[in-house]
Structures are given as C-alpha cells and as structure tokens.
Amino acid sequence: MWKNCLECDRKWVFLGGIAAALVGGKILKSKKTREVTVNAVAQAMKLHKDAQATFANIKEEAEDICFDAKQQAAEACDCEQ
C-alpha cells in the first residue's frame, strides 16, 4: 500500500508544494530578504528620479531649439520683405 502511495506523482507534487510554501514563508520573513527588497526599491526610486530629471533637461533643450528655429524662420521672413 505505501509503495503504491509513494509512487504516485501527484502526491509528490503536493508534498513538494507544501515544502516550498514552508521554506518560502521562512525566506520571505527573514531580515536579509527585507534588506534586499528595501535596497532594490530605493534604487528603483533613485533611477526614476534621475530619469525624470533627464527628461526635464531634454524637454528644456528641445524647447530652446524650437524657439531658436522659430526666431530664425521669422528673421528669414523679415529679410525677404
């Protein structure tokens, strides 16, 4: 009877799932996991802030280029008349 029970793949998968849940619970509650997670979130927030600053700089430069192009176009029109 036990031999037939141990040969069943579904029961091994079930027992493996229980073991994974127990081990995973211990890992998720550990202090080291918390430290790693906090550091990862902090790095992501820093990266997001840097990306926003870079985007703002690019936008300002594009606006300056557009303004200069409009001025040159206006000067070109004034010269033709």
KOLGU-4560 file (N, C-alpha, C; in nm, 3 decimals, padded with zeros to 5 digits):
<recs>
<n_xx: 00.082 n_yy: -00.120 n_zz: 00.000 ca_xx: 00.000 ca_yy: 00.000 ca_zz: 00.000 c_xx: 00.086 c_yy: 00.126 c_zz: 00.000 mol: A seq: 1 type: MET>
<n_xx: 00.183 n_yy: 00.136 n_zz: 00.090 ca_xx: 00.268 ca_yy: 00.255 ca_zz: 00.096 c_xx: 00.353 c_yy: 00.269 c_zz: -00.030 mol: A seq: 2 type: TRP>
<n_xx: 00.393 n_yy: 00.155 n_zz: -00.083 ca_xx: 00.474 ca_yy: 00.159 ca_zz: -00.203 c_xx: 00.394 c_yy: 00.221 c_zz: -00.319 mol: A seq: 3 type: LYS>
<n_xx: 00.270 n_yy: 00.184 n_zz: -00.333 ca_xx: 00.184 ca_yy: 00.241 ca_zz: -00.437 c_xx: 00.159 c_yy: 00.390 c_zz: -00.411 mol: A seq: 4 type: ASN>
<n_xx: 00.146 n_yy: 00.424 n_zz: -00.287 ca_xx: 00.120 ca_yy: 00.564 ca_zz: -00.250 c_xx: 00.241 c_yy: 00.651 c_zz: -00.281 mol: A seq: 5 type: CYS>
<n_xx: 00.362 n_yy: 00.602 n_zz: -00.254 ca_xx: 00.483 ca_yy: 00.679 ca_zz: -00.278 c_xx: 00.517 c_yy: 00.691 c_zz: -00.426 mol: A seq: 6 type: LEU>
<n_xx: 00.468 n_yy: 00.601 n_zz: -00.506 ca_xx: 00.495 ca_yy: 00.605 ca_zz: -00.649 c_xx: 00.404 c_yy: 00.703 c_zz: -00.723 mol: A seq: 7 type: GLU>
<n_xx: 00.302 n_yy: 00.751 n_zz: -00.660 ca_xx: 00.208 ca_yy: 00.843 ca_zz: -00.725 c_xx: 00.272 c_yy: 00.982 c_zz: -00.739 mol: A seq: 8 type: CYS>
<n_xx: 00.282 n_yy: 01.029 n_zz: -00.862 ca_xx: 00.346 ca_yy: 01.158 ca_zz: -00.890 c_xx: 00.269 c_yy: 01.275 c_zz: -00.831 mol: A seq: 9 type: ASP>
<n_xx: 00.140 n_yy: 01.269 n_zz: -00.830 ca_xx: 00.059 ca_yy: 01.379 ca_zz: -00.779 c_xx: 00.085 c_yy: 01.404 c_zz: -00.631 mol: A seq: 10 type: ARG>
<n_xx: 00.104 n_yy: 01.300 n_zz: -00.557 ca_xx: 00.129 ca_yy: 01.317 ca_zz: -00.414 c_xx: 00.266 c_yy: 01.379 c_zz: -00.392 mol: A seq: 11 type: LYS>
<n_xx: 00.366 n_yy: 01.344 n_zz: -00.474 ca_xx: 00.498 ca_yy: 01.405 ca_zz: -00.461 c_xx: 00.492 c_yy: 01.554 c_zz: -00.497 mol: A seq: 12 type: TRP>
<n_xx: 00.414 n_yy: 01.586 n_zz: -00.596 ca_xx: 00.398 ca_yy: 01.726 ca_zz: -00.633 c_xx: 00.329 c_yy: 01.802 c_zz: -00.519 mol: A seq: 13 type: VAL>
<n_xx: 00.229 n_yy: 01.742 n_zz: -00.460 ca_xx: 00.159 ca_yy: 01.804 ca_zz: -00.347 c_xx: 00.253 c_yy: 01.825 c_zz: -00.230 mol: A seq: 14 type: PHE>
<n_xx: 00.331 n_yy: 01.723 n_zz: -00.194 ca_xx: 00.427 ca_yy: 01.736 ca_zz: -00.084 c_xx: 00.534 c_yy: 01.839 c_zz: -00.115 mol: A seq: 15 type: LEU>
<n_xx: 00.577 n_yy: 01.844 n_zz: -00.241 ca_xx: 00.675 ca_yy: 01.945 ca_zz: -00.282 c_xx: 00.618 c_yy: 02.086 c_zz: -00.269 mol: A seq: 16 type: GLY>
<n_xx: 00.492 n_yy: 02.102 n_zz: -00.302 ca_xx: 00.426 ca_yy: 02.232 ca_zz: -00.287 c_xx: 00.418 c_yy: 02.276 c_zz: -00.143 mol: A seq: 17 type: GLY>
<n_xx: 00.387 n_yy: 02.182 n_zz: -00.055 ca_xx: 00.382 ca_yy: 02.215 ca_zz: 00.088 c_xx: 00.521 c_yy: 02.256 c_zz: 00.137 mol: A seq: 18 type: ILE>
<n_xx: 00.623 n_yy: 02.180 n_zz: 00.098 ca_xx: 00.759 ca_yy: 02.212 ca_zz: 00.138 c_xx: 00.802 c_yy: 02.348 c_zz: 00.085 mol: A seq: 19 type: ALA>
<n_xx: 00.769 n_yy: 02.377 n_zz: -00.040 ca_xx: 00.805 ca_yy: 02.506 ca_zz: -00.099 c_xx: 00.736 c_yy: 02.621 c_zz: -00.026 mol: A seq: 20 type: ALA>
<n_xx: 00.611 n_yy: 02.601 n_zz: 00.013 ca_xx: 00.538 ca_yy: 02.705 ca_zz: 00.085 c_xx: 00.601 c_yy: 02.730 c_zz: 00.222 mol: A seq: 21 type: ALA>
<n_xx: 00.640 n_yy: 02.625 n_zz: 00.290 ca_xx: 00.702 ca_yy: 02.642 ca_zz: 00.421 c_xx: 00.836 c_yy: 02.712 c_zz: 00.411 mol: A seq: 22 type: LEU>
<n_xx: 00.918 n_yy: 02.666 n_zz: 00.318 ca_xx: 01.051 ca_yy: 02.728 ca_zz: 00.300 c_xx: 01.036 c_yy: 02.872 c_zz: 00.251 mol: A seq: 23 type: VAL>
<n_xx: 00.945 n_yy: 02.895 n_zz: 00.156 ca_xx: 00.922 ca_yy: 03.029 ca_zz: 00.104 c_xx: 00.875 c_yy: 03.125 c_zz: 00.211 mol: A seq: 24 type: GLY>
<n_xx: 00.791 n_yy: 03.078 n_zz: 00.301 ca_xx: 00.744 ca_yy: 03.161 ca_zz: 00.412 c_xx: 00.858 c_yy: 03.204 c_zz: 00.502 mol: A seq: 25 type: GLY>
<n_xx: 00.948 n_yy: 03.111 n_zz: 00.529 ca_xx: 01.065 ca_yy: 03.143 ca_zz: 00.613 c_xx: 01.155 c_yy: 03.246 c_zz: 00.543 mol: A seq: 26 type: LYS>
<n_xx: 01.174 n_yy: 03.226 n_zz: 00.413 ca_xx: 01.262 ca_yy: 03.317 ca_zz: 00.338 c_xx: 01.202 c_yy: 03.458 c_zz: 00.333 mol: A seq: 27 type: ILE>
<n_xx: 01.072 n_yy: 03.467 n_zz: 00.307 ca_xx: 01.008 ca_yy: 03.598 ca_zz: 00.295 c_xx: 01.007 c_yy: 03.674 c_zz: 00.427 mol: A seq: 28 type: LEU>
<n_xx: 01.008 n_yy: 03.605 n_zz: 00.538 ca_xx: 01.004 ca_yy: 03.670 ca_zz: 00.668 c_xx: 01.143 c_yy: 03.703 c_zz: 00.722 mol: A seq: 29 type: LYS>
<n_xx: 01.248 n_yy: 03.665 n_zz: 00.650 ca_xx: 01.382 ca_yy: 03.686 ca_zz: 00.702 c_xx: 01.424 c_yy: 03.833 c_zz: 00.691 mol: A seq: 30 type: SER>
<n_xx: 01.515 n_yy: 03.872 n_zz: 00.778 ca_xx: 01.564 ca_yy: 04.010 ca_zz: 00.783 c_xx: 01.643 c_yy: 04.043 c_zz: 00.656 mol: A seq: 31 type: LYS>
<n_xx: 01.721 n_yy: 03.949 n_zz: 00.608 ca_xx: 01.802 ca_yy: 03.972 ca_zz: 00.489 c_xx: 01.714 c_yy: 03.998 c_zz: 00.366 mol: A seq: 32 type: LYS>
<n_xx: 01.605 n_yy: 03.926 n_zz: 00.353 ca_xx: 01.514 ca_yy: 03.947 ca_zz: 00.241 c_xx: 01.456 c_yy: 04.088 c_zz: 00.246 mol: A seq: 33 type: THR>
<n_xx: 01.421 n_yy: 04.133 n_zz: 00.364 ca_xx: 01.368 ca_yy: 04.269 ca_zz: 00.381 c_xx: 01.472 c_yy: 04.372 c_zz: 00.340 mol: A seq: 34 type: ARG>
<n_xx: 01.597 n_yy: 04.353 n_zz: 00.383 ca_xx: 01.703 ca_yy: 04.448 ca_zz: 00.348 c_xx: 01.724 c_yy: 04.454 c_zz: 00.197 mol: A seq: 35 type: GLU>
<n_xx: 01.727 n_yy: 04.338 n_zz: 00.133 ca_xx: 01.746 ca_yy: 04.333 ca_zz: -00.012 c_xx: 01.630 c_yy: 04.401 c_zz: -00.084 mol: A seq: 36 type: VAL>
<n_xx: 01.510 n_yy: 04.377 n_zz: -00.038 ca_xx: 01.392 ca_yy: 04.436 ca_zz: -00.100 c_xx: 01.392 c_yy: 04.588 c_zz: -00.084 mol: A seq: 37 type: THR>
<n_xx: 01.423 n_yy: 04.634 n_zz: 00.036 ca_xx: 01.426 ca_yy: 04.779 ca_zz: 00.061 c_xx: 01.532 c_yy: 04.846 c_zz: -00.026 mol: A seq: 38 type: VAL>
<n_xx: 01.649 n_yy: 04.784 n_zz: -00.037 ca_xx: 01.754 ca_yy: 04.840 ca_zz: -00.122 c_xx: 01.712 c_yy: 04.844 c_zz: -00.268 mol: A seq: 39 type: ASN>
<n_xx: 01.646 n_yy: 04.740 n_zz: -00.314 ca_xx: 01.600 ca_yy: 04.736 ca_zz: -00.453 c_xx: 01.498 c_yy: 04.846 c_zz: -00.480 mol: A seq: 40 type: ALA>
<n_xx: 01.406 n_yy: 04.866 n_zz: -00.388 ca_xx: 01.304 ca_yy: 04.971 ca_zz: -00.406 c_xx: 01.370 c_yy: 05.108 c_zz: -00.403 mol: A seq: 41 type: VAL>
<n_xx: 01.467 n_yy: 05.128 n_zz: -00.314 ca_xx: 01.537 ca_yy: 05.256 ca_zz: -00.306 c_xx: 01.612 c_yy: 05.285 c_zz: -00.436 mol: A seq: 42 type: ALA>
<n_xx: 01.677 n_yy: 05.185 n_zz: -00.492 ca_xx: 01.748 ca_yy: 05.203 ca_zz: -00.618 c_xx: 01.649 c_yy: 05.235 c_zz: -00.732 mol: A seq: 43 type: GLN>
<n_xx: 01.536 n_yy: 05.168 n_zz: -00.732 ca_xx: 01.436 ca_yy: 05.194 ca_zz: -00.835 c_xx: 01.382 c_yy: 05.336 c_zz: -00.825 mol: A seq: 44 type: ALA>
<n_xx: 01.361 n_yy: 05.384 n_zz: -00.704 ca_xx: 01.312 ca_yy: 05.521 ca_zz: -00.684 c_xx: 01.417 c_yy: 05.622 c_zz: -00.730 mol: A seq: 45 type: MET>
<n_xx: 01.544 n_yy: 05.595 n_zz: -00.700 ca_xx: 01.652 ca_yy: 05.684 ca_zz: -00.743 c_xx: 01.660 c_yy: 05.686 c_zz: -00.895 mol: A seq: 46 type: LYS>
<n_xx: 01.651 n_yy: 05.572 n_zz: -00.956 ca_xx: 01.655 ca_yy: 05.562 ca_zz: -01.102 c_xx: 01.538 c_yy: 05.639 c_zz: -01.164 mol: A seq: 47 type: LEU>
<n_xx: 01.422 n_yy: 05.629 n_zz: -01.105 ca_xx: 01.303 ca_yy: 05.700 ca_zz: -01.154 c_xx: 01.325 c_yy: 05.851 c_zz: -01.143 mol: A seq: 48 type: HIS>
<n_xx: 01.379 n_yy: 05.897 n_zz: -01.032 ca_xx: 01.404 ca_yy: 06.040 ca_zz: -01.012 c_xx: 01.507 c_yy: 06.091 c_zz: -01.113 mol: A seq: 49 type: LYS>
<n_xx: 01.613 n_yy: 06.014 n_zz: -01.136 ca_xx: 01.715 ca_yy: 06.052 ca_zz: -01.233 c_xx: 01.656 c_yy: 06.058 c_zz: -01.374 mol: A seq: 50 type: ASP>
<n_xx: 01.572 n_yy: 05.963 n_zz: -01.406 ca_xx: 01.509 ca_yy: 05.961 ca_zz: -01.538 c_xx: 01.419 c_yy: 06.083 c_zz: -01.557 mol: A seq: 51 type: ALA>
<n_xx: 01.347 n_yy: 06.122 n_zz: -01.453 ca_xx: 01.262 ca_yy: 06.240 ca_zz: -01.462 c_xx: 01.345 c_yy: 06.366 c_zz: -01.484 mol: A seq: 52 type: GLN>
<n_xx: 01.458 n_yy: 06.377 n_zz: -01.413 ca_xx: 01.545 ca_yy: 06.493 ca_zz: -01.429 c_xx: 01.603 c_yy: 06.497 c_zz: -01.570 mol: A seq: 53 type: ALA>
<n_xx: 01.644 n_yy: 06.383 n_zz: -01.622 ca_xx: 01.697 ca_yy: 06.378 ca_zz: -01.758 c_xx: 01.591 c_yy: 06.416 c_zz: -01.860 mol: A seq: 54 type: THR>
<n_xx: 01.470 n_yy: 06.367 n_zz: -01.841 ca_xx: 01.360 ca_yy: 06.401 ca_zz: -01.931 c_xx: 01.331 c_yy: 06.550 c_zz: -01.928 mol: A seq: 55 type: PHE>
<n_xx: 01.335 n_yy: 06.611 n_zz: -01.810 ca_xx: 01.310 ca_yy: 06.755 ca_zz: -01.798 c_xx: 01.419 c_yy: 06.833 c_zz: -01.873 mol: A seq: 56 type: ALA>
<n_xx: 01.545 n_yy: 06.791 n_zz: -01.861 ca_xx: 01.653 ca_yy: 06.858 ca_zz: -01.932 c_xx: 01.636 c_yy: 06.846 c_zz: -02.083 mol: A seq: 57 type: ASN>
<n_xx: 01.600 n_yy: 06.728 n_zz: -02.129 ca_xx: 01.580 ca_yy: 06.707 ca_zz: -02.273 c_xx: 01.465 c_yy: 06.795 c_zz: -02.323 mol: A seq: 58 type: ILE>
<n_xx: 01.359 n_yy: 06.804 n_zz: -02.244 ca_xx: 01.244 ca_yy: 06.885 ca_zz: -02.283 c_xx: 01.283 c_yy: 07.033 c_zz: -02.292 mol: A seq: 59 type: LYS>
<n_xx: 01.361 n_yy: 07.082 n_zz: -02.196 ca_xx: 01.403 ca_yy: 07.222 ca_zz: -02.198 c_xx: 01.491 c_yy: 07.249 c_zz: -02.320 mol: A seq: 60 type: GLU>
<n_xx: 01.582 n_yy: 07.159 n_zz: -02.350 ca_xx: 01.669 ca_yy: 07.177 ca_zz: -02.466 c_xx: 01.588 c_yy: 07.176 c_zz: -02.596 mol: A seq: 61 type: GLU>
<n_xx: 01.490 n_yy: 07.089 n_zz: -02.604 ca_xx: 01.404 ca_yy: 07.084 ca_zz: -02.724 c_xx: 01.324 c_yy: 07.212 c_zz: -02.739 mol: A seq: 62 type: ALA>
<n_xx: 01.275 n_yy: 07.267 n_zz: -02.628 ca_xx: 01.201 ca_yy: 07.392 ca_zz: -02.634 c_xx: 01.292 c_yy: 07.506 c_zz: -02.679 mol: A seq: 63 type: GLU>
<n_xx: 01.417 n_yy: 07.507 n_zz: -02.632 ca_xx: 01.513 ca_yy: 07.610 ca_zz: -02.674 c_xx: 01.542 c_yy: 07.599 c_zz: -02.824 mol: A seq: 64 type: ASP>
<n_xx: 01.560 n_yy: 07.478 n_zz: -02.871 ca_xx: 01.587 ca_yy: 07.457 ca_zz: -03.014 c_xx: 01.468 c_yy: 07.502 c_zz: -03.097 mol: A seq: 65 type: ILE>
<n_xx: 01.349 n_yy: 07.470 n_zz: -03.052 ca_xx: 01.227 ca_yy: 07.510 ca_zz: -03.123 c_xx: 01.214 c_yy: 07.663 c_zz: -03.125 mol: A seq: 66 type: CYS>
<n_xx: 01.242 n_yy: 07.727 n_zz: -03.013 ca_xx: 01.235 ca_yy: 07.874 ca_zz: -03.006 c_xx: 01.336 c_yy: 07.937 c_zz: -03.101 mol: A seq: 67 type: PHE>
<n_xx: 01.459 n_yy: 07.884 n_zz: -03.102 ca_xx: 01.562 ca_yy: 07.937 ca_zz: -03.192 c_xx: 01.521 c_yy: 07.918 c_zz: -03.338 mol: A seq: 68 type: ASP>
<n_xx: 01.464 n_yy: 07.803 n_zz: -03.370 ca_xx: 01.421 ca_yy: 07.777 ca_zz: -03.508 c_xx: 01.310 c_yy: 07.874 c_zz: -03.549 mol: A seq: 69 type: ALA>
<n_xx: 01.219 n_yy: 07.903 n_zz: -03.458 ca_xx: 01.111 ca_yy: 07.998 ca_zz: -03.488 c_xx: 01.167 c_yy: 08.138 c_zz: -03.511 mol: A seq: 70 type: LYS>
<n_xx: 01.266 n_yy: 08.177 n_zz: -03.430 ca_xx: 01.327 ca_yy: 08.308 ca_zz: -03.447 c_xx: 01.399 c_yy: 08.318 c_zz: -03.581 mol: A seq: 71 type: GLN>
<n_xx: 01.471 n_yy: 08.212 n_zz: -03.616 ca_xx: 01.541 ca_yy: 08.213 ca_zz: -03.745 c_xx: 01.443 c_yy: 08.218 c_zz: -03.861 mol: A seq: 72 type: GLN>
<n_xx: 01.333 n_yy: 08.147 n_zz: -03.848 ca_xx: 01.232 ca_yy: 08.149 ca_zz: -03.953 c_xx: 01.170 c_yy: 08.288 c_zz: -03.963 mol: A seq: 73 type: ALA>
<n_xx: 01.146 n_yy: 08.353 n_zz: -03.850 ca_xx: 01.088 ca_yy: 08.487 ca_zz: -03.851 c_xx: 01.186 c_yy: 08.587 c_zz: -03.912 mol: A seq: 74 type: ALA>
<n_xx: 01.314 n_yy: 08.574 n_zz: -03.880 ca_xx: 01.415 ca_yy: 08.663 ca_zz: -03.936 c_xx: 01.427 c_yy: 08.643 c_zz: -04.087 mol: A seq: 75 type: GLU>
<n_xx: 01.415 n_yy: 08.518 n_zz: -04.131 ca_xx: 01.422 ca_yy: 08.489 ca_zz: -04.273 c_xx: 01.303 c_yy: 08.552 c_zz: -04.347 mol: A seq: 76 type: ALA>
<n_xx: 01.188 n_yy: 08.551 n_zz: -04.286 ca_xx: 01.070 ca_yy: 08.612 ca_zz: -04.347 c_xx: 01.084 c_yy: 08.762 c_zz: -04.352 mol: A seq: 77 type: CYS>
<n_xx: 01.142 n_yy: 08.823 n_zz: -04.248 ca_xx: 01.161 ca_yy: 08.967 ca_zz: -04.244 c_xx: 01.261 c_yy: 09.012 c_zz: -04.350 mol: A seq: 78 type: ASP>
<n_xx: 01.359 n_yy: 08.932 n_zz: -04.377 ca_xx: 01.461 ca_yy: 08.968 ca_zz: -04.477 c_xx: 01.405 c_yy: 08.964 c_zz: -04.617 mol: A seq: 79 type: CYS>
<n_xx: 01.311 n_yy: 08.876 n_zz: -04.643 ca_xx: 01.254 ca_yy: 08.862 ca_zz: -04.776 c_xx: 01.163 c_yy: 08.979 c_zz: -04.812 mol: A seq: 80 type: GLU>
<n_xx: 01.106 n_yy: 09.044 n_zz: -04.715 ca_xx: 01.009 ca_yy: 09.151 ca_zz: -04.742 c_xx: 01.074 c_yy: 09.282 c_zz: -04.756 mol: A seq: 81 type: GLN>
</recs>
